[in-house]
Amino acid sequence: MRLSEPPRKPQTESIVPMINVVFLLLIFFLMTAQIAPPEPFEVTPPKAEAETLAGGELVLHLSAEGTVAFRDTLGDGAIAAAATEAEICEDCEVLTLRADAGVPATRLAALLPELSAAGFSAIELVTAAP
């Protein structure tokens, strides 16, 4: 009597290497991503016709009420905090100013000498395209 061999189960592929690759990619993207801190307050930039984009490491916010903020620092210490950060950062040559469209021009004009006294020689004003 001749007995047949039992059918062999097809060899299944392991999903473990794919899971390892996915986790390595996840770790890579988490380590290389720069998570920007939230803005201290909502700023509506004024309209302008220039189409150049402003951006940089140092962003100073100016609210419609005239309050100055840099990252977590609000008020008078914001300019000093930005100046300290500019001394530490090697690539931070330009200060980006995000001023609200409702801020009085006199407040903006008064802020510029303060920034100059703090050591900032190049300041970019963020505006919105029309």
NUTOR-590120 format. One record per residue: residue number from 1; x, y, z of N, C-alpha, C in turn. Coordinates in pm, whole numbers, plus 32768, in hexadecimal, padded with zeros to 4 digits. Layout:
% NUTOR-590120
NUM|X|Y|Z|X|Y|Z|X|Y|Z
...
***
This chain:
% NUTOR-590120
1|8053|7F8D|8000|8000|8000|8000|805A|807D|8000
2|8031|80D9|7FB0|8080|8151|7F9D|8035|81C7|7FDA
3|8074|8204|8039|8037|8277|807C|8073|82F7|8041
4|801D|8354|8029|804F|83D2|7FF3|807F|842D|8064
5|80DD|847E|8040|8111|84DC|80A4|80A8|8547|80C0
6|80A1|8573|813B|803F|85DD|8157|8067|865C|810D
7|8003|86A9|80E2|8025|8724|8099|8072|8786|80F2
8|80D7|87C1|80B4|8128|8821|8101|80E4|88A9|80FF
9|80EC|88E9|8170|80B5|8970|8179|8115|89CF|8134
10|80DE|8A2E|80E8|8139|8A8E|80A9|817F|8AE0|8115
11|81FE|8AFC|80FD|824C|8B47|815F|821E|8BD8|815E
12|81F2|8C08|81D1|81C2|8C91|81DA|8237|8CF0|81EE
13|8228|8D67|81B7|8290|8DCB|81C7|827A|8E15|824A
14|82E7|8E3A|8287|82DF|8E81|8306|82CB|8F16|82EE
15|8277|8F52|8340|825C|8FE2|8336|82B6|9033|8393
16|8304|8FEE|83E4|835A|9031|8447|83BE|9091|8405
17|8402|906D|8397|8460|90CF|835C|841B|914E|832D
18|83A2|9143|82F9|835B|91BA|82CD|8338|9213|8345
19|830F|91D5|83B3|82F1|9222|842C|836F|9268|845E
20|83E0|9225|8458|845E|9263|8483|847F|92DD|842D
21|846C|92D1|83AB|8489|9341|8351|842B|93B5|836D
22|83AC|9399|8384|834B|9403|83A1|8371|944C|8422
23|8397|9403|8488|83BE|9444|8506|843E|9494|84F5
24|849D|9463|84A7|8516|94AF|848F|84F8|9530|8444
25|849F|952B|83E1|8477|95A5|839B|8430|9606|83F8
26|83D9|95D2|844D|8392|9626|84AD|83F5|966C|850A
27|8454|9623|853D|84B8|965F|8596|850C|96C6|854B
28|8530|96A7|84CE|857F|9705|847E|8534|9789|846B
29|84B5|9782|8445|8468|97FC|842D|844D|9849|84AF
30|843A|9803|851D|8427|9848|859C|84A6|9890|85C9
31|8519|9853|85AF|8597|988F|85DC|85C1|9903|8582
32|859D|9901|8502|85CA|996B|84A8|8566|99DC|8498
33|84EC|99C9|84C5|8485|9A31|84B5|849C|9AA1|8519
34|8481|9B1A|84ED|8486|9B8D|8546|83F7|9BB4|8566
35|83D5|9BA7|85E1|834E|9BC9|860C|8350|9C59|863B
36|8305|9CAC|85F5|8302|9D3A|8615|82A7|9D53|868D
37|82D3|9DA7|86E9|827C|9DC8|875A|8206|9E1B|872A
38|8197|9E14|8770|8123|9E63|8745|813E|9EF8|8754
39|80FB|9F48|8702|810B|9FD8|870A|80CC|A009|878C
40|8107|A070|87CB|80D2|A09F|884C|8046|A0DC|8841
41|8027|A119|87CE|7FA2|A14F|87B7|7F8B|A157|8721
42|7F0D|A162|86FA|7EE7|A167|866D|7F11|A1EC|8630
43|7F55|A1E7|85BF|7F83|A25F|8579|7F4E|A25B|84EA
44|7F0C|A2C6|84C1|7EDF|A2D6|8438|7F3E|A336|83F3
45|7F96|A304|839B|7FF9|A35D|835E|7FBA|A3C0|82FE
46|7FF9|A435|82EC|7FC4|A497|828E|7FD6|A468|81FE
47|7F8C|A4A3|81A3|7F93|A47F|8115|8005|A4CD|80D2
48|8048|A48B|8074|80B3|A4CB|8027|80B9|A489|7F9E
49|80F9|A4CA|7F41|8100|A496|7EBA|817F|A446|7EA1
50|81DD|A447|7EFC|8258|A3FB|7EEA|8238|A366|7EF4
51|827E|A317|7EA3|8263|A288|7EA3|82D6|A236|7EDB
52|8338|A275|7F1A|83A4|A22A|7F57|8374|A1F3|7FDC
53|83A1|A17C|7FFB|8377|A13B|8076|83DA|A15A|80E5
54|83A6|A17C|8158|83FA|A196|81CC|83F8|A11B|8224
55|8466|A0FC|825C|846D|A08A|82B6|84F3|A08D|82FD
56|84FC|A049|836A|8578|A046|83B3|8568|A002|8439
57|85D5|9FFA|847F|85D6|9FBA|8502|859E|A015|856E
58|85BC|A096|8565|8590|A0F5|85CB|8511|A13B|859D
59|84A2|A122|85E1|8423|A15F|85BD|83EF|A1AC|8636
60|83E1|A22E|8625|83AB|A286|868E|831D|A2AA|8666
61|82BF|A29E|86C3|8232|A2B9|86A9|820A|A33E|86E8
62|81B7|A389|86A1|8184|A409|86D3|80EC|A407|86C1
63|80A4|A40A|8730|8012|A400|872B|7FD4|A487|8706
64|7F51|A486|86ED|7F09|A500|86CB|7F0A|A563|873F
65|7F16|A530|87B9|7F1B|A588|882E|7FA7|A5BF|8847
66|800B|A58D|87FD|8094|A5BE|880E|80E9|A565|8866
67|80B7|A4F0|888D|8103|A494|88E0|8169|A44A|888C
68|81E3|A443|88BE|8250|A3FF|8878|8262|A376|88B8
69|827A|A30F|8864|8290|A288|8897|82FA|A242|8844
70|834B|A1F4|8889|83AE|A19D|8848|83A4|A115|888A
71|8378|A0B3|883E|8360|A02B|886E|8306|A02F|88EA
72|8338|A00E|8960|82E4|A00C|89D9|82EA|A08D|8A28
73|833F|A0EB|89FF|8353|A166|8A4A|82FA|A1D4|8A13
74|82A9|A20E|8A6B|8251|A27D|8A46|8282|A2FD|8A87
75|826B|A36C|8A43|8288|A3EF|8A7E|8316|A41D|8A6B
76|8348|A464|8AD0|83CB|A4A6|8AC6|843F|A445|8AB4
77|8437|A3D0|8AEC|84A6|A370|8AE2|84AF|A32A|8A5D
78|844E|A33E|8A05|844D|A2F7|8984|84C1|A322|892C
79|84DE|A3A4|8927|854B|A3D4|88D3|85D1|A3A2|8909
80|85E1|A3A3|898C|865C|A370|89C9|866C|A2DB|89B0
81|85FD|A290|89B6|8603|A200|899B|8629|A1E5|890B
82|85F4|A235|88AF|8616|A225|8821|86A9|A248|880A
83|86DB|A2AF|884C|8767|A2D5|883D|87C3|A269|8875
84|879E|A22E|88E4|87ED|A1C0|891D|87EF|A149|88BF
85|877C|A129|8886|8773|A0BA|8827|87C5|A0D7|87AA
86|87C9|A154|877D|8816|A179|8707|88AC|A169|871F
87|88D9|A180|8799|8966|A16E|87B9|898C|A0DB|87B8
88|8930|A084|87E1|894B|9FF5|87E7|8946|9FB6|875C
89|88E4|9FDE|870E|88CC|9FA3|8689|892E|9FDD|8624
90|8972|9F84|85D9|89D3|9FB2|8576|8991|9FD9|84F3
91|8922|9F98|84D0|88DF|9FB1|8450|8873|A01C|8459
92|8865|A05B|84CC|87F9|A0BB|84E1|882C|A149|84C9
93|882B|A171|844B|885B|A1F7|8429|87E9|A25B|841F
94|8771|A229|8400|8700|A281|83E7|8693|A264|844E
95|865C|A2D0|8485|85EA|A2C4|84E0|856A|A2D4|848E
96|850F|A274|849B|848F|A27A|8455|8428|A2B6|84B5
97|83E7|A321|848B|8384|A366|84DD|82F9|A34B|84A4
98|82A6|A307|84F4|821B|A2EB|84CD|81C2|A34D|8519
99|81A4|A3BD|84D9|8151|A425|8517|80C2|A418|84E5
100|8064|A42F|853E|7FD7|A42C|8519|7FB7|A4A5|84C2
101|7F55|A496|8469|7F2E|A504|840F|7EF0|A577|845D
102|7EBA|A55C|84D3|7E79|A5C3|8522|7ED4|A60E|8581
103|7F54|A5EC|8584|7FAF|A632|85DE|7FC7|A6BF|85AA
104|7FC7|A722|8601|7FE0|A7AB|85D4|806E|A7B9|859C
105|807A|A80A|8536|80FD|A81E|84F7|815F|A85E|8558
106|812C|A8AD|85B7|8186|A8EC|8619|81C5|A882|8674
107|8179|A819|8695|81B0|A7AE|86E9|821A|A761|869C
108|8200|A748|861C|8262|A701|85C9|82DF|A757|85B8
109|82CE|A7D9|85A3|8340|A834|8595|8390|A83E|8616
110|834C|A835|8689|8393|A83B|8709|83DD|A7B9|8726
111|83AD|A74C|86EE|83EC|A6CA|8706|8470|A6BB|86BB
112|847A|A6F6|8646|84F3|A6E6|85F4|8572|A719|8638
113|8573|A790|8679|85ED|A7B8|86C0|860F|A75C|8735
114|85A9|A724|8775|85C2|A6C4|87E2|8608|A648|87AC
115|85DB|A619|8737|861A|A5A3|86FB|86A8|A5C3|86CD
116|86BD|A63A|869A|8743|A662|8671|87A1|A66B|86EA
117|876D|A6A0|8757|87BE|A6AA|87D1|87DF|A620|8809
118|8788|A5BE|87F0|87A0|A536|8820|8805|A4EC|87C8
119|882B|A528|8757|8892|A4EB|8703|8861|A4B1|8680
120|87E4|A4C6|865E|87AF|A492|85E0|87C5|A4F9|8571
121|880B|A4D1|8509|8823|A52D|849A|87CC|A50E|8421
122|8798|A494|8419|8742|A46E|83A9|86BE|A439|83DF
123|8651|A47A|83B7|85CB|A456|83E7|8570|A446|836E
124|8528|A3D6|8367|84C7|A3BF|82FD|843B|A3C7|8338
125|83E5|A413|82F8|835A|A420|8322|8306|A3C0|82CF
126|82BD|A368|8311|8268|A308|82CD|81E7|A34C|82A3
127|81C5|A33C|8224|8147|A374|81F0|80FC|A307|81A5
128|807C|A31E|818F|802A|A2BF|8145|801A|A2F2|80B7
129|8017|A295|8058|8003|A2BC|7FCC|7F71|A2E5|7FB8
130|7F58|A347|7F61|7ECD|A374|7F4E|7E7A|A30C|7F07
***
